[in-house]
Amino acid sequence: MILRVADRYRGDHALALLDGVLRQAPRERLAPLLVCGDRAVRRFAYRMAVEEGSLSPVELARAAAEDDDAVIQGRCAEAAVADGARAEVLEILLGGRNPQARSAGVTALRRLGRPERAVEFLADRSALVRACARYVVRQHGIDPLPWYRARCADPDVPPGAAIGLAECGERADAPLLWALLAHPAPGVRARAVAGLRTLDVTDVRRLRPLLDDPAPGVVGEATLALRPSARALPEEWLLSRLDPGRPRWERVSAWRLLDAHGDVVRLRAAVPLLGDADAGLRTWADHAVRRFVRREPRVGWSPEVVELLDRVGAVGR
């Protein structure tokens, strides 16, 4: 309650009193606050624990690896390696579920002179961790680009290697990523598409078939890559993909691409969706219709637009 009041109603004095009492209290009094379900309470308690040095590096590393709050993860990970990282601390951080913990562990490898261990994280699922791993290996004179190229040419390529190649490669590396679009692992296909988008290499003809990929993640990445070129995709074909019988991810993809076509096409797509069973699509369609009515002067409406809006009673909105 004190934290809430201090945040909203100038309860600085009460907060200072609380801070003073807890700093003088035995460690066991602070322990329940470290596992409290309230995120603000945990943040307060961990900040105090770090400042007072009441937690060991191992305990801090475990908090960084296990807590679900990014602020706590970052604060505890940084404190855990502030005076160097022991083997146990390092392994806890490197095995953490969240990027904040793993990136702190990877960065600590630079001071320890262990770039070979950092190589393992060049294909991490997190962009932050991959960037830290590249920094560490470069600091020891290792160029990560040949490693990425070799891994992307390997049938057992990890998904993170595909996007990692794009993050530090160049457009000349695009053929390696195009080849991965046929890889059997959905994660690799999705990351390859993301890599091509990162390199700003888009070919509508080659990416269009991925909108029918069985993996939702691949369809999502292909949609992002194709949005800037959405007008090159046939409108009628995209409208047909809004059919309620299709998987939701395909319908969402079609809506996003139609949305990128422009106002009138967006309106054509939106009107039939106003009564759709999918709440998300229905909401997007309603917003699109309302936005059109507000932004487009009625004197400029074509007969088709008037007919569409009359169908849903939107003319008076």
C-alpha positions, -999 to 999 in steps of 0.1 A, spaced: 0 0 0 29 24 8 44 18 -26 10 25 -43 5 57 -23 40 69 -29 36 64 -66 4 84 -68 -1 107 -39 33 120 -29 39 95 -2 77 100 -2 79 103 35 61 70 41 83 53 15 115 67 32 103 53 66 96 19 50 130 19 33 147 27 66 129 0 86 136 -27 60 173 -18 57 177 -23 95 156 -55 96 171 -90 96 175 -106 62 146 -131 68 122 -102 70 131 -93 34 128 -128 21 90 -129 17 91 -97 -3 114 -113 -28 88 -139 -37 58 -116 -35 33 -119 -63 32 -81 -66 58 -70 -91 63 -36 -76 70 -51 -42 96 -75 -57 113 -47 -76 115 -27 -44 129 -56 -24 155 -67 -50 167 -31 -54 172 -29 -17 189 -64 -15 213 -54 -43 222 -21 -26 227 -37 8 246 -67 -6 223 -91 13 221 -117 -15 250 -138 -27 260 -138 -64 245 -173 -67 212 -161 -53 212 -130 -76 219 -152 -106 190 -175 -97 167 -145 -94 179 -132 -127 173 -166 -144 139 -174 -128 120 -141 -121 95 -132 -148 101 -94 -145 126 -79 -169 136 -51 -145 145 -76 -118 162 -99 -143 185 -71 -155 193 -57 -120 201 -91 -105 221 -103 -135 242 -72 -135 248 -74 -97 256 -112 -99 286 -106 -122 297 -72 -108 327 -86 -90 335 -113 -116 315 -145 -124 322 -177 -106 316 -209 -125 283 -217 -107 270 -181 -113 280 -182 -149 262 -215 -156 230 -203 -139 230 -172 -160 238 -190 -193 211 -215 -186 185 -188 -178 151 -188 -196 152 -151 -202 175 -131 -225 185 -107 -197 202 -135 -177 218 -152 -207 231 -119 -222 247 -111 -188 263 -145 -187 276 -143 -223 290 -108 -217 308 -120 -187 327 -145 -209 346 -116 -224 363 -108 -190 369 -145 -185 386 -149 -219 363 -177 -230 351 -167 -265 347 -203 -275 318 -206 -250 302 -175 -265 302 -191 -299 275 -214 -286 252 -184 -282 257 -169 -317 225 -187 -327 205 -180 -296 168 -174 -300 172 -139 -285 185 -110 -307 200 -95 -275 220 -126 -266 231 -131 -302 244 -95 -303 263 -100 -270 278 -132 -283 290 -115 -315 305 -87 -293 324 -112 -272 339 -132 -301 349 -101 -319 367 -88 -289 389 -119 -291 395 -115 -328 369 -139 -341 347 -129 -370 312 -145 -365 302 -141 -402 320 -172 -415 305 -192 -386 270 -181 -396 276 -189 -432 288 -224 -424 259 -231 -401 233 -219 -426 248 -243 -452 245 -272 -427 213 -293 -428 211 -291 -390 211 -253 -390 196 -239 -358 169 -212 -364 189 -185 -347 217 -189 -372 195 -178 -401 185 -145 -386 220 -141 -371 235 -143 -406 212 -114 -417 221 -94 -386 257 -92 -394 258 -103 -431 251 -86 -464 228 -89 -494 253 -113 -510 243 -138 -482 207 -139 -493 211 -171 -514 218 -191 -482 186 -178 -467 165 -184 -498 177 -221 -497 164 -224 -461 128 -216 -471 124 -253 -480 139 -265 -447 118 -290 -429 119 -272 -396 93 -244 -393 115 -223 -370 143 -223 -396 119 -213 -424 104 -185 -403 139 -171 -393 151 -173 -429 121 -152 -440 129 -127 -412 165 -127 -423 156 -118 -459 134 -90 -446 163 -78 -424 185 -77 -455 158 -59 -474 156 -86 -500 121 -93 -511 108 -113 -540 70 -114 -541 69 -144 -564 91 -165 -541 76 -154 -508 39 -157 -518 38 -195 -515 48 -192 -478 15 -176 -471 2 -212 -474 29 -226 -451 14 -250 -425 33 -232 -397 17 -200 -384 51 -185 -376 62 -188 -412 30 -172 -424 34 -144 -400 70 -137 -411 60 -139 -448 32 -114 -442 56 -89 -426 80 -93 -455 52 -89 -481 34 -59 -466 55 -33 -483 47 -50 -516 11 -59 -507 -3 -42 -538 15 -67 -560 -7 -94 -546 -41 -99 -563 -69 -83 -543 -95 -110 -551 -71 -137 -541 -64 -120 -507 -102 -115 -502 -108 -152 -507 -83 -159 -479 -106 -142 -454 -130 -172 -458 -141 -184 -423 -131 -220 -432 -95 -211 -434 -71 -212 -404 -71 -181 -383 -35 -172 -390 -42 -172 -427 -72 -150 -423 -52 -126 -401 -24 -126 -427 -49 -118 -455 -64 -89 -435 -30 -73 -428 -21 -75 -465 -54 -61 -476 -50 -34 -450 -17 -24 -466 -35 -20 -500 -52 12 -490 -85 27 -478 -110 14 -504 -96 -21 -505 -95 -21 -467 -131 -12 -467 -141 -39 -491 -124 -64 -468 -138 -49 -436 -175 -48 -444 -180 -86 -447 -160 -91 -414 -183 -69 -393 -204 -99 -384 -176 -124 -383 -173 -149 -354 -137 -140 -348 -137 -112 -323 -103 -99 -333 -111 -96 -370 -145 -82 -362 -129 -54 -341 -102 -46 -367 -130 -44 -393 -151 -21 -372 -122 2 -365 -114 3 -403 -149 13 -412 -151 40 -385 -117 54 -395 -128 56 -431 -160 74 -423 -142 99 -401 -113 106 -424 -128 105 -459 -152 134 -468 -185 121 -480 -184 142 -511 -155 121 -524 -172 87 -518 -176 66 -549 -209 48 -556 -192 15 -545 -182 31 -511 -217 45 -505 -231 10 -512 -207 -7 -489 -213 17 -460 -251 17 -466 -250 -21 -462 -237 -18 -426 -255 15 -417 -222 33 -413 -231 64 -433 -243 82 -402 -214 71 -380 
